[in-house]
Amino acid sequence: MELGEHLASAAAARPLHAVAIPLPAQGHLNPLMRLCRALASRHGFLITFVNIQPIHDRILDCMQNPTGPDAADGHPVRSPPLRIRRVSLPINGLDLENDFRLSFVDFLIATRSLSKPLESFLQSIGEEGCGFPPVTCLISDNFMSGAVQNVAEKLGIPWPFI
């Protein structure tokens, strides 16, 4: 059975819902969003795209003010397809006012602080009446393994990292 046929039969059995967690750094968000758009448009996935709060706020600001200082070369920031929703999680020890001017070790420690909020968020998605299907898989950068791997294993959610 080809991948497309496998995904179609899985989607017929239950809705496919991927939660995507990029490394909150330049060069990681857009490639993962492109993958998520492909999964949503070609294979019918519902995508929950998780950002840290400061980046989430910047993206929302760019969407509301597409010619502001954070807009990409003056081009409007497009909204994702309807089957992609954006959510944010709090992060400790990372301040975008400093434009990520901290050591790599401090950055990794900060990303690991996402584990507990991520676990709570994923458990809330699984609750009856939340309006979303259960999570089918988590997708993240390899660099996010410190924050994602233990949560995925604990909750029994498949985790293909890229």
C-alpha positions in Angstrom: 0.0 0.0 0.0 1.4 3.4 -1.0 1.7 6.2 1.6 -1.1 8.2 0.0 -3.5 5.1 0.2 -2.3 4.5 3.8 -3.1 8.1 4.9 -6.5 8.0 3.1 -7.5 4.8 4.9 -6.2 6.1 8.2 -8.1 9.4 7.8 -11.3 7.5 7.0 -10.9 5.6 10.3 -10.3 8.7 12.4 -9.2 12.3 11.6 -5.4 12.8 11.3 -4.2 15.5 13.8 -0.5 16.4 13.9 1.0 18.8 16.5 4.1 20.5 15.0 6.7 22.0 17.3 9.5 23.8 15.6 12.7 25.0 17.2 12.1 28.6 18.0 14.9 30.0 15.9 15.4 31.5 12.5 15.3 28.9 9.7 13.2 26.4 11.5 9.6 27.7 11.6 9.0 28.2 7.8 10.2 24.8 6.7 8.0 23.0 9.3 5.1 25.2 8.3 5.6 24.2 4.6 5.5 20.5 5.6 2.4 21.2 7.7 0.7 22.9 4.8 1.4 19.9 2.6 0.0 17.5 5.1 -3.1 19.6 5.5 -3.8 20.2 1.8 -2.7 16.9 0.4 -3.6 14.4 3.1 -6.4 16.1 5.1 -4.4 16.5 8.4 -5.6 18.9 11.0 -2.4 20.7 12.1 -1.8 22.4 15.4 1.3 24.5 15.0 2.9 25.4 18.4 5.1 28.4 18.9 6.6 30.0 21.9 4.6 33.0 23.1 7.0 35.8 21.9 7.2 34.3 18.4 3.4 33.7 18.3 2.8 37.3 19.3 5.2 38.6 16.5 3.4 36.4 13.9 0.0 37.7 14.9 1.3 41.2 14.8 2.7 40.7 11.3 -0.6 39.2 10.2 -2.4 42.3 11.5 0.2 44.8 10.2 1.7 43.2 7.1 3.9 46.1 6.3 5.4 46.5 9.8 9.1 46.1 10.6 8.8 42.3 11.0 7.0 41.8 7.7 9.1 39.8 5.2 10.5 42.4 2.8 7.2 44.3 2.9 5.2 41.3 1.7 2.1 40.4 3.7 2.3 37.5 6.0 -0.3 35.0 4.8 -2.7 33.2 7.1 -2.3 29.4 7.1 -4.9 27.2 5.5 -8.1 26.7 7.6 -6.9 23.2 8.8 -3.9 24.8 10.5 -4.3 26.5 13.8 -1.6 28.4 15.7 -1.2 28.1 19.4 1.5 29.3 21.8 3.2 28.0 24.9 5.0 29.9 27.6 8.8 29.6 27.7 11.1 30.3 30.6 14.5 32.0 30.1 14.1 33.3 26.5 13.5 37.0 25.8 13.1 38.1 22.2 13.7 41.7 23.3 17.3 40.5 23.3 17.0 39.0 19.8 18.1 35.6 21.1 21.4 37.0 22.4 22.1 34.2 24.8 24.4 31.1 24.8 23.4 28.0 23.0 23.3 26.1 26.3 20.9 28.7 27.8 18.8 28.4 24.6 18.6 24.6 24.9 17.7 24.9 28.6 14.9 27.4 27.7 13.5 25.1 25.1 13.4 22.2 27.6 11.2 24.3 29.8 8.5 23.7 27.2 8.0 20.0 28.3 5.5 20.7 31.1 3.3 23.2 29.2 3.4 20.9 26.1 2.3 17.9 28.1 -0.6 19.9 29.7 -1.6 21.2 26.3 -1.6 17.7 24.7 -3.6 16.3 27.6 -6.2 19.0 27.1 -6.5 18.2 23.4 -7.3 14.6 24.4 -10.2 15.6 26.6 -13.8 15.0 25.6 -15.5 18.0 24.2 -12.4 20.0 23.4 -13.5 20.3 19.7 -10.4 18.6 18.2 -9.7 15.0 17.4 -7.0 13.2 19.4 -3.4 13.8 18.4 -2.2 11.3 15.8 1.5 12.4 16.0 3.9 15.0 17.0 6.3 16.5 14.5 9.4 18.5 15.6 12.9 19.4 14.9 15.6 17.0 16.1 16.8 20.0 18.2 13.5 20.0 20.1 14.0 16.4 21.3 14.7 17.5 24.9 11.3 19.1 25.1 9.3 16.6 23.0 10.6 13.1 23.3 9.7 12.4 26.9 6.2 13.9 26.5 5.6 11.8 23.4 6.7 8.6 25.1 4.7 9.4 28.3 1.5 10.1 26.4 2.0 7.3 23.8 2.0 9.7 20.8 4.1 8.8 17.8 7.0 11.3 17.3 8.7 11.5 13.9 11.4 14.2 14.3 13.0 15.9 11.3 
